[in-house]
Amino acid sequence: MKNRPPVLFRQSAYSPFETHSRFHPGAEDLRREFDSRFEDSVRADSKRFCWDFWNRGEQYRLLRTPAAGFFSNSTYLPFIRHLTEWGRENLGCQMISHPWLSAYIDGCQQRLHTDVPHGPFSFVFSLTRWKNRTFRGGETLLARPTLIRCLAETDDDTSHEESDLLQKIAPEFNRLTVFDPRFPHGVERVDGVPSIQDSRLVIHGWFTEPRPMIEGHLGMRRALRPMDAFAAKVLDRLSEYPHTGLLTLRLEIAESGKPESITVLSDHILDGLGQPFERKLLKSILLEAPAEFPRSGGRTRITLPLELRSS
């Protein structure tokens, strides 16, 4: 594999989730606007009467409203632009679903569930004053790979506690949590909330529409054929293995047309037991694929999401 570009990984190891603290510079503006709606408990305000109590027995119980209708454009749109750009840069997803603003007061929760059809990645952005909370619960729950695998374990001496099976992710203020929605997930029941201002407060939704993005000198017309050849070869080799999911790559193309590097932005291709694709093998497959592009007047960056479906 002489003269092949290095294959890099954005994350040092596979995980079904990632968190990013201090995600949005305008988080305090969003939170202050939320609080201002409830400062005067006597004044009638349409923003205070927009909540839907989503109650489906024990499965889902929370207050929710479309986030776009609650916040002003001056505070909300910068957040949406920031979130969308992050998804394009790191996941290869071009859009996001219409986000919900949800508040969890006493007795609110989400029991474990999956929601694969909505998008390849779920996100939760927290406006919760987590360090000053008075309530119990409220963590995002996410099944660990152990939970997926334990049904296939044949060792009679193996046993697991809840902490072995479920990851609890604290919704700290201004933290973005992104996770693979194929893993069962939910929200720990909240108890001890004296008012909605003290609730677990989050903006949540899904990253959607993974598709290629080309930036730089080559342009789509000249890059399309070699990009498709590279993608077809990678997908053909990956289809030999019992994995499904989204693999997002970034190719940095030099002026000469040769790739300078291939970076794996997200490698959420899993087998039936939730196990990720072996990285050494993935590197080998990426290096085997043809990656020759036309010469151009400068550098080009290609973000390439590849979706592996079950046959």
Secondary structure, 3 states (H helix, E strand, C coil): CCCCCCEEECCCCCCCEEEECCCCCCHHHHHHHHHHCCCCCCCCCHHHHCCEEEEECCCEEEEEEEHHHHCCHHHHHHHHHHHHHHHHHHCCEEEECCCEEEEECCCCEEEEECCHHHCCEEEEEECCCHHHCCCECCCEEEECHHHHHHHHCCCCCCCCCHHHHEEEECCCCCCEEEECCCCCEEECCCECCCCHHHCEEEEEEEEEEECCEEEECCHHHHHHHHHHHHHHHHHHHHCCCCCEEEEEEEEEECCCCCEEEEEEEEEEEECCCCCECCHHHHHHHHHHCCCCCCCCCCCEEEEEEEEECCC
